[in-house]
Amino acid sequence: MTATSGLGLGVALVWFSALALVPLVAVLVETSAGGWPAFVSAVTQPQTAAALTLTVTQALAVTAVNVVMGTLIAWVLVRDRFPGKRLLEVLIDIPFALPTIVAGLVLLALYGPSGPLGIDVANTRAAVFLAFLFVTLPFVVRSVQPVLAELDRDVEEAAASLGATRSTTFRRVVLPALAPAITAGAALSFARAISEYGALVLLSGNLPMRTEVGSVRILSYLENGQPEQAAAVASVLLLVSLLVIAAIQLLQRRVARRG
């Protein structure tokens, strides 16, 4: 390792520690302040358990939808030409540019009691799913799109010339090449969903035991002067996120190996 690369690595580690590692360690330290019994009591409290269950299940469902629809949208954007393609490219990035509380207002205006679409999902679990889906839409699309654009189509044509069907070509040639991008987008989608607050706080109503999510529960604990309980909930969400990301990586390796 040269002096320049060593310096670069050191700067990167310091920067990462300041932005991510130290705050994460602080959360874990705060969690351990009350001991194991206090941690278990906080995360198994019925209202908290319901919020965590809703958050994780809805985030998993949204991630599954994004894997399928995000890959499909990326495929259409790369492989097809149609009127309005540039407009669709812009629309996909709106969740990135829009502040989440503004997104919540938009969703409430469209899917609330007085929405022009005639669809009212306010104060229901569907509101949580819809808000998660909105803010996570671009992740799989933008992860898969550049990889698909660089994919050598000669390989697909060669497979077709050897008698492979379209489904076989996609499963054995295209999918293994896209698997890392799809899994990266899925991991980002899940992590963003379980931490979302602004886009759903207005539409879901934050009803205890019904539509309250983990991020709202954390805020409630902090407002009530219970930082240890808030840190406990945050630690559970962090652990779940890490486990899901690890599972996604294992799945990606299996898909790539079987391809």
ABEGO torsion letter per residue (X at the ends): XBAAAAAAAAAAAAAAAAAAAAAAAAAAAAAAAAEAAAAAAAAABAAAAAAAAAAAAAAAAAAAAAAAAAAAAAAAAAABBBBGAAAAAAAAAAAAABBAAAAAAAAAAAABAABAAGBBABGBAAAAAAAAAAAAAAAAAAAAAAAAAABBAAAAAAAAAAGBBAAAAAAAAAAAAAAAAAAAAAAAAAAAAAABAAAAAAAAGGBBGAABBAAAAAAAAAAAGBAAAAAAAAAAAAAAAAAAAAAAAAAAAAAAAAX
